[in-house]
Amino acid sequence: MRARIYKEVFFEATHRLIHYRGKCFRLHGHQWRVEIWVEGTADERTGIVLDYNCIKEVVGRFDHQVILNKDDPMATCIEAFHPVVTTSGDPTSETLATVIADMINADAALQGSDARVVKIRVWESTSCYAERTYDRQ
């Protein structure tokens, strides 16, 4: 049986955008909100498409972290005092949507599940989000 599940997760993190000229060039923080829709085949025994905790744990890897572009010179300085999560390109909500979806898909595959993210929204404020949608392959 195919099914779709939804999970909402929040995390606190700082970031900056080195290729942006404006306030977001400076290191600053957000309470991020992530909404995730996952579709897959429900396990015959449990009826579960993907454990909600899998989604929560993936998003939780970003909680209370500093998220920077891998090319940001600030990353090396901060790593002397605190771990840094790096992204290819600036860590925008668009970029984080892709990164988080890829991480959830990878974790699902490791668990032997065909579950895949079909839609994800990453909110960096109460009025701004990036959304990615994926066709099932």
Contact map, one row per residue, 1 for C-alpha under 8 A:
11100000000000000000000000000000000000001100000000000000000000000000000000000000000000000000000000000000000000000000000000000000000000000
11110000000000000000000000000000000000111100000010000000000000000000000000000000000000000000000000000000000000000000000000000000000000000
11111000000000000000000000000000000000111100000010000000000000000000000000000000000000000000000000000000000000000000000000000000000000000
01111100000000000000000000000000000011110000000010000000000000000000000000000000000000000000000000000000000000000000000000000000000000000
00111110000000000000000000000000000011100000000010000000000000000000000000000000000000000000000000000000000000000000000000000000000000000
00011111000000000000000000000000001111000000000000000000000000000000000000000000000000000000000000000000000000000000000000000000000000000
00001111100000000000000000000000001110000000000000010010000000000000000000000000000000000000000000000000000000000000000000000000000000000
00000111110000000000000000000000111100000000000000000000000000000000000000000000000000000000000000000000000000000000000000000000000000000
00000011111000000000000000000000111000000000000000000001001000000000000000000000000000000000000000000000000000000000000000000000000000000
00000001111100000000000000000011110000000000000000000000001000000000000000000000000000000000000000000000000000000000000000000000000000000
00000000111110000000000000000011100000000000000000000000001101110000000000000000000000000000000000000000000000000000000000000000000000000
00000000011111000000000000001111000000000000000000000000000001111000000000000000000000000000000000000000000000000000000000000000000000000
00000000001111100000000000001111000000000000000000000000000001111110000000000000000000000000000000000000000000000000000000000000000000000
00000000000111110000000000111100000000000000000000000000000000011110000000000000000000000000000000000000000000000000000000000000000000000
00000000000011111000000000111000000000000000000000000000000000000111000000000000000000000010000000000000000000000000000000000000000000000
00000000000001111100000111110000000000000000000000000000000000000011000000000000000000000110000000000000000000000000000000000000000000000
00000000000000111111000111000000000000000000000000000000000000000001100000000000000000000111000000000000000000000000000000000000000000000
00000000000000011111100010000000000000000000000000000000000000000000100100000000000000000100000000000000000000000000000000000000000000000
00000000000000001111100010000000000000000000000000000000000000000000000000000000000000000100000000000000000000000000000000000000000000000
00000000000000001111110110000000000000000000000000000000000000000000000000000000000000000000000000000000000000000000000000000000000000000
00000000000000000111111110000000000000000000000000000000000000000000000000000000000000000000000000000000000000000000000000000000000000000
00000000000000000001111110000000000000000000000000000000000000000000000000000000000000000000000000000000000000000000000000000000000000000
00000000000000000000111111000000000000000000000000000000000000000000000000000000000000000000000000000000000000000000000000000000000000000
00000000000000011001111111110000000000000000000000000000000000000000000000000000000000000000000000000000000000000000000000000000000000000
00000000000000011111111111100000000000000000000000000000000000000000000000000000000000000000000000000000000000000000000000000000000000000
00000000000000011000001111110000000000000000000000000000000000000000000000000000000000000000000000000000000000000000000000000000000000000
00000000000001110000000111111000000000000000000000000000000000000000000000000000000000000000000000000000000000000000000000000000000000000
00000000000001110000000101111100000000000000000000000000000000000000000000000000000000000000000000000000000000000000000000000000000000000
00000000000111100000000000111110000000000000000000000000000000000000000000000000000000000000000000000000000000000000000000000000000000000
00000000000111000000000000011111000000000000000000000000000000000000000000000000000000000000000000000000000000000000000000011000000000000
00000000011110000000000000001111100000000000000000000000000000000000000000000000000000000000000000000000000000000000000000011000000000000
00000000011110000000000000000111110000000000000000000000000000000000000000000000000000000000000000000000000000000000000001111000000000000
00000001111000000000000000000011111000000000000000000000000000000000000000000000000000000000000000000000000000000000000011111000000000000
00000001110000000000000000000001111100000000000000000000001000000000000000000000000000000000000000000000000000000000000111100000000000000
00000111100000000000000000000000111110000000000000000000000000000000000000000000000000000000000000000000000000000000000111000000000000000
00000111000000000000000000000000011111000000000000000000000000000000000000000000000000000000000000000000000000000000111110000000000000000
00011110000000000000000000000000001111100000000000000000000000000000000000000000000000000000000000000000000000000000111100000000000000000
00011100000000000000000000000000000111110000000001000000000000000000000000000000000000000000000000000000000000000011111000000000000000000
01111000000000000000000000000000000011111000000010000000000000000000000000000000000000000000000000000000000000000011110000000000000000000
01110000000000000000000000000000000001111100000011000000000000000000000000000000000000000000000000000000000000001111000000000000000000000
11100000000000000000000000000000000000111110000010000000000000000000000000000000000000000000000000000000000000001110000000000000000000000
11100000000000000000000000000000000000011111011111000000000000000000000000000000000000000000000000000000000000000000000000000000000000000
00000000000000000000000000000000000000001111111110000000000000000000000000000000000000000000000000000000000000000000000000000000000000000
00000000000000000000000000000000000000000111111000000000000000000000000000000000000000000000000000000000000000000000000000000000000000000
00000000000000000000000000000000000000000011111000000000000000000000000000000000000000000000000000000000000000000000000000000000000000000
00000000000000000000000000000000000000000111111100000000000000000000000000000000000000000000000000000000000000000000000000000000000000000
00000000000000000000000000000000000000000111111110000000000000000000000000000000000000000000000000000000000000000000000000000000000000000
00000000000000000000000000000000000000000110011111100000000000000000000000000000000000000000000000000000000000000000000000000000000000000
01111000000000000000000000000000000000111110001111100000000000000000000000000000000000000000000000000000000000001010000000000000000000000
00000000000000000000000000000000000001010100000111110100000000000000000000000000000000000000000000000000000100001010000000000000000000000
00000000000000000000000000000000000000000000000111111110000000000000000000000000000000000000000000000000000000000000000000000000000000000
00000010000000000000000000000000000000000000000001111111000000000000000000000000000000000000000000000000000000000000000000000000000000000
00000000000000000000000000000000000000000000000000111111100000000000000000000000000000000000000000000000000000000000000000000000000000000
00000000000000000000000000000000000000000000000001111111110000000000000000000000000000000000000000000001001100000000000000000000000000000
00000010000000000000000000000000000000000000000000111111111000000000000000000000000000000000000000000001000000000000000000000000000000000
00000000100000000000000000000000000000000000000000011111111100000000000000000000000000000000000000000000000000000000000000000000000000000
00000000000000000000000000000000000000000000000000001111111110000000000000000000000000000000000000000000000000000000000000000000000000000
00000000000000000000000000000000000000000000000000000111111111000000000000000000000000000000000000010011000000000000000000000000000000000
00000000111000000000000000000000010000000000000000000011111111100000000000000000000000000000000000010000000000000000000000000000000000000
00000000001000000000000000000000000000000000000000000001111111100000000000000000000000000000000000000000000000000000000000000000000000000
00000000000000000000000000000000000000000000000000000000111111101000000000000000000000000000000000000000000000000000000000000000000000000
00000000001110000000000000000000000000000000000000000000011111111010000000000000000010000000000000000000000000000000000000000000000000000
00000000001110000000000000000000000000000000000000000000001111111000000000000000000000000000000000000000000000000000000000000000000000000
00000000001111000000000000000000000000000000000000000000000001111100000000000000000000000000000000000000000000000000000000000000000000000
00000000000111000000000000000000000000000000000000000000000011111110000000000000001110000000000000000000000000000000000000000000000000000
00000000000011100000000000000000000000000000000000000000000000011111000000000000011110000000000000000000000000000000000000000000000000000
00000000000011110000000000000000000000000000000000000000000001001111100000000000000111100010000000000000000000000000000000000000000000000
00000000000000111000000000000000000000000000000000000000000000000111110100100000000111100110000000000000000000000000000000000000000000000
00000000000000001100000000000000000000000000000000000000000000000011111100100000000001111110000000000000000000000000000000000000000000000
00000000000000000000000000000000000000000000000000000000000000000001111100100000000001111000000000000000000000000000000000000000000000000
00000000000000000000000000000000000000000000000000000000000000000000111110100000000000011000000000000000000000000000000000000000000000000
00000000000000000100000000000000000000000000000000000000000000000001111111100000000000000000000000000000000000000000000000000000000000000
00000000000000000000000000000000000000000000000000000000000000000000001111111000000000000000000000000000000000000000000000000000000000000
00000000000000000000000000000000000000000000000000000000000000000000000111111100000000000000000000000000000000000000000000000000000000000
00000000000000000000000000000000000000000000000000000000000000000001111111111110000101000000000000000000000000000000000000000000000000000
00000000000000000000000000000000000000000000000000000000000000000000000011111111000000000000000000000000000000000000000000000000000000000
00000000000000000000000000000000000000000000000000000000000000000000000011111111100000000000000000000000000000000000000000000000000000000
00000000000000000000000000000000000000000000000000000000000000000000000001111111111100000000000000000000000000000000000000000000000000000
00000000000000000000000000000000000000000000000000000000000000000000000000111111111100000000000000000000000000000000000000000000000000000
00000000000000000000000000000000000000000000000000000000000000000000000000011111111000000000000000000000000000000000000000000000000000000
00000000000000000000000000000000000000000000000000000000000000000000000000001111111000000000000000000000000000000000000000000000000000000
00000000000000000000000000000000000000000000000000000000000000000100000000000111111100000000000000000000000000000000000000000000000000000
00000000000000000000000000000000000000000000000000000000000000001100000000000111111110000000000000000000000000000000000000000000000000000
00000000000000000000000000000000000000000000000000000000000000001111000000100110011111000000000000000000000000000000000000000000000000000
00000000000000000000000000000000000000000000000000000000000001001111000000000000001111100000000000000000000000000000000000000000000000000
00000000000000000000000000000000000000000000000000000000000000000011110000100000000111110010000000000000000000000000000000000000000000000
00000000000000000000000000000000000000000000000000000000000000000011110000000000000011111110001000100000000000000000000000000000000000000
00000000000000000000000000000000000000000000000000000000000000000000111000000000000001111110000000000000000000000000000000000000000000000
00000000000000000000000000000000000000000000000000000000000000000000111000000000000000111110001000000000000000000000000000000000000000000
00000000000000011110000000000000000000000000000000000000000000000001100000000000000000111111001000000000000000000000000000000000000000000
00000000000000111000000000000000000000000000000000000000000000000011100000000000000001111111111100000000000000000000000000000000000000000
00000000000000001000000000000000000000000000000000000000000000000000000000000000000000000111111100000000000000000000000000000000000000000
00000000000000000000000000000000000000000000000000000000000000000000000000000000000000000011111110000000000000000000000001110000110000000
00000000000000000000000000000000000000000000000000000000000000000000000000000000000000000011111111000000000000000000000001000000011100000
00000000000000000000000000000000000000000000000000000000000000000000000000000000000000101111111111100000000000000000000000000000000000000
00000000000000000000000000000000000000000000000000000000000000000000000000000000000000000011111111110000000000000000000001000000000000000
00000000000000000000000000000000000000000000000000000000000000000000000000000000000000000000111111111000000000000000000111000000011100000
00000000000000000000000000000000000000000000000000000000000000000000000000000000000000000000011111111100000000000000000000000000000100000
00000000000000000000000000000000000000000000000000000000000000000000000000000000000000100000001111111110000000000000000000000000000000000
00000000000000000000000000000000000000000000000000000000011000000000000000000000000000000000000111111111000000000000000000000000000000000
00000000000000000000000000000000000000000000000000000000000000000000000000000000000000000000000011111111100000000000100100000000000000000
00000000000000000000000000000000000000000000000000000000000000000000000000000000000000000000000001111111110000000000000000000000000000000
00000000000000000000000000000000000000000000000000000000010000000000000000000000000000000000000000111111111000000000000000000000000000000
00000000000000000000000000000000000000000000000000000110010000000000000000000000000000000000000000011111111100000001100000000000000000000
00000000000000000000000000000000000000000000000000000000000000000000000000000000000000000000000000001111111110000011100000000000000000000
00000000000000000000000000000000000000000000000000000000000000000000000000000000000000000000000000000111111111000000000000000000000000000
00000000000000000000000000000000000000000000000000000100000000000000000000000000000000000000000000000011111111100000000000000000000000000
00000000000000000000000000000000000000000000000001000100000000000000000000000000000000000000000000000001111111111111000000000000000000000
00000000000000000000000000000000000000000000000000000000000000000000000000000000000000000000000000000000111111111110000000000000000000000
00000000000000000000000000000000000000000000000000000000000000000000000000000000000000000000000000000000011111111000000000000000000000000
00000000000000000000000000000000000000000000000000000000000000000000000000000000000000000000000000000000001111111000000000000000000000000
00000000000000000000000000000000000000000000000000000000000000000000000000000000000000000000000000000000000111111100000000000000000000000
00000000000000000000000000000000000000011000000011000000000000000000000000000000000000000000000000000000000111111110000000000000000000000
00000000000000000000000000000000000000011000000000000000000000000000000000000000000000000000000000000000000110011111000000000000000000000
00000000000000000000000000000000000001111000000011000000000000000000000000000000000000000000000000000000100110001111100000000000000000000
00000000000000000000000000000000000001110000000000000000000000000000000000000000000000000000000000000001100100000111110000000000000000010
00000000000000000000000000000000000111100000000000000000000000000000000000000000000000000000000000001001100000000011111100000000000001000
00000000000000000000000000000000000111100000000000000000000000000000000000000000000000000000000000000000000000000001111100000000000011110
00000000000000000000000000000000000111000000000000000000000000000000000000000000000000000000000000000000000000000000111110000000001111000
00000000000000000000000000000000011110000000000000000000000000000000000000000000000000000000000010001000000000000000111111000000001110000
00000000000000000000000000000000111100000000000000000000000000000000000000000000000000000000000010000000000000000000001111100000111100000
00000000000000000000000000000001111000000000000000000000000000000000000000000000000000000000110110000000000000000000000111110000111000000
00000000000000000000000000000001110000000000000000000000000000000000000000000000000000000000100000000000000000000000000011111111110000000
00000000000000000000000000000111100000000000000000000000000000000000000000000000000000000000100000000000000000000000000001111101100000000
00000000000000000000000000000111100000000000000000000000000000000000000000000000000000000000000000000000000000000000000000111111100000000
00000000000000000000000000000000000000000000000000000000000000000000000000000000000000000000000000000000000000000000000000111111000000000
00000000000000000000000000000000000000000000000000000000000000000000000000000000000000000000000000000000000000000000000000101111100000000
00000000000000000000000000000000000000000000000000000000000000000000000000000000000000000000000000000000000000000000000000111111110000000
00000000000000000000000000000000000000000000000000000000000000000000000000000000000000000000100000000000000000000000000011111011111000000
00000000000000000000000000000000000000000000000000000000000000000000000000000000000000000000110010000000000000000000000011100001111100000
00000000000000000000000000000000000000000000000000000000000000000000000000000000000000000000010010000000000000000000001111000000111110000
00000000000000000000000000000000000000000000000000000000000000000000000000000000000000000000010011000000000000000000001110000000011111000
00000000000000000000000000000000000000000000000000000000000000000000000000000000000000000000000000000000000000000000011100000000001111100
00000000000000000000000000000000000000000000000000000000000000000000000000000000000000000000000000000000000000000000111000000000000111110
00000000000000000000000000000000000000000000000000000000000000000000000000000000000000000000000000000000000000000000010000000000000011111
00000000000000000000000000000000000000000000000000000000000000000000000000000000000000000000000000000000000000000001010000000000000001111
00000000000000000000000000000000000000000000000000000000000000000000000000000000000000000000000000000000000000000000000000000000000000111
